[in-house]
């Protein structure tokens, strides 16, 4: 089915909101460096993507995404959070999706 001109306009405006949403998601990206070898499922010195989880943070846990793309809770003391430039966040995020 062919779209009408008005449908094209509305889909274009949706594209703007999608871009804004992706930009917000990039800003929410946090990366954590594992600083312990106490947890066999984590690798000392490896950078992991951390997902926002306010409830877990209340209990001093962090939600970490592993190589399989699954996320798990770990004590926040196992990590130090990294302040990264936007280019580094983008590169690490792209790398995580290809693992």
N, C-alpha and C positions, 0 to 999 in steps of 0.2 A: 504494500500500500504506500502510495506517495504522500509525503507530508505537505501540508499547506504552508503558505508563507508564515502564517501566525504560529504554527507549530514549530517551525524553524526558529522563530524569534524566542519562543518560550524555552526551547531546548538550549538555546544559546545562553539565556539568563540562568538556567540550571547549571550550565557549565561554569559560570562564574562562582556560584555558591559551592560547587564541587571543588573548584580550585581553592577557594577560601578555606573549605573544610580540610583539604590536604595540607594547606599551609599551617593551619592550626595543629594538625596532627604532627607535622614536622617540629613545631615549637614544643609540643608535648613530649617529643622523643627525649628520653634520658638514657644515658649509658653508664654502666657501672663496671668498675674494674674489680675482679675477684682478688681479695687479699688474704685468702686462707686456703690451706690444704686440708681442712677438717672435714669437708664435705666431698665424698667420692664422686658425686655427680657434677661437680664444678671443677674448672681447671684454674689453678693459681696463675694470675697474671693475664687472664683472658678478659676481654671486654664483652659484656653482655648487654642486650637491650633490656631496659626496665620499663614495665608498664605502670601507668598510674593506678593506684589502688589505695584509696583513703582509709578503708577499713583495715587493710593489712598494715598500713603505716601506723595506725593507732596502737597496734600490738608490736611495733618495731620489726616488722617484716617487710620484704620487698618482693614484688612479683617479677621474676626473671624469665626471659624467653631463652630456651636452649636451642641447640643445633637442629632439633627436629621441628622447631616452630611452636612447640608446646610451652606453656608458661607454668611456673611453679613458684611457691613461696619459700623464701629463705630468710634467715635472720639478717637484718640490715647491716650488722657488724661484720658480715662476711665481705662487704663491698665498700668501696669508696666511689662516690659519684663524680663523673667527669664533666667539666665545662668545656664544650667543644664548639668550634665554629660551625656554621650552617653547612659548609661544604663537607666537613668530616661527618656530621650527622647523616647527610644524604648518602655519602659513600658507605658508611657502616650499615645504614638501613637497607640499601640496595644489596649489599653483600649478604645480609641476613636473609633476604628473600630468595637468594640463589643457593643457599646451603641445603 
